[in-house]
Amino acid sequence: MAKKPPAMPMPGGLSEEQNPTPEIQAICNKMKDEIQKRDGRNFQMFHVVKFARQTVAGTKYYMKVQVCPKEFLHVCIMEDLHQHLSLVGCKKASEKEHLALF
């Protein structure tokens, strides 16, 4: 049976959570120094485990990032229409917490 494609989100809405791609990890890696600075520490690890996107005037990426064996952050990165990246925010999250707008 063919796999059903993911449902398209409502314009401006958050997509379903997805497993990360190499491109998503690369976007997050580009912002690692800024995320560490905002969080106030250096991370033991830095792996995107889930992500979702929101299409606005560009794309906002909401990512769950594992930074220690049992510690996660939710990170929001904005990619504008000129493909410039900026950190919108980051906050502590639990392993089971789903991505949401913040």
N, C-alpha and C positions, 0 to 999 in steps of 0.2 A: 504494500500500500504506500502511495506517495506521501511524503511528509507535507503537512499543511504549512504554507508560509506564515510568518508571524503577522498578526493583525496590525493594520496601520493605525497608529494613534490618532486621536483627534488633533487637528492643527493646534499647536501650542501645548498639547498634552504630553505627558511622559510616556515613552514607549515601555514595552514589557522589559523586565530584567533579562539580560542575555549574558552568556559566557564571553569573556574578553577575547578580542582578536589581537594579533601582533600590533596592528595600527593603534588600537585603543591603549595598549600598554605603552607604546611609544609616545602618545600624547601625554599620558600621565608622567612618564619618565622626564619629559621636557620641563615639567612643572615641579619636579621633586624638590629641588633646592628651595623654591618658594614655599612649598607645603611644609617642609621641615622647619623653615624659619618661622612660619605662622604658628606651627605646633610647638616650637621651642626645643626641639631635640632632633638627633639623628636617628634614623630608623634602622633596625636590625635587618629588615626585609622590606620589599616594596613591590607587592604583587597585586594587580587588579584581579579580583575574584568574580565580580559581577559589574555590569554597567547598564545604564539606560540613557536614552537621549531625549532631548526636548528641542524641537525646531522653533526658533524665535527669529530674530534678525541675525541669523547664524545658527550655531548649534551649541546647546549646553549639554555637557557630558556629566552625568552623575555616576560616580564610581565607588564601589566598595573596595578599599585597598587594605590588604593585610600588611601591617607594619611590624608586628612581633608574632610569635607563635600563636598567641591567644588574644591579640589586639587588632582592632580594625578601625579605620576612619572612613567616613563618607566624605567624598571630595566632589566639588562642582567646578568644572573648568568650562569657560566660554571660548568658543572658536568663532570669531566674527566673520563677516563676509569676505574679508581680506586674508583669512586664515591666520590671524594673529590670536595667540592664546593668552588668556588671563585667568587667574585663580579667583573664583567667585567666593568660595568658602570651603571650610573643612570642619568636621566635628567628629567626636568619638562616636563609635557605633558598636553594637554587639554583633556577634557572628550570625545570629538569626534575624537581625533587623533588616527589613526590606528597604530598598532605596525609595526616597520620596523627595519631592521638591523642598528646597530650603533656601 
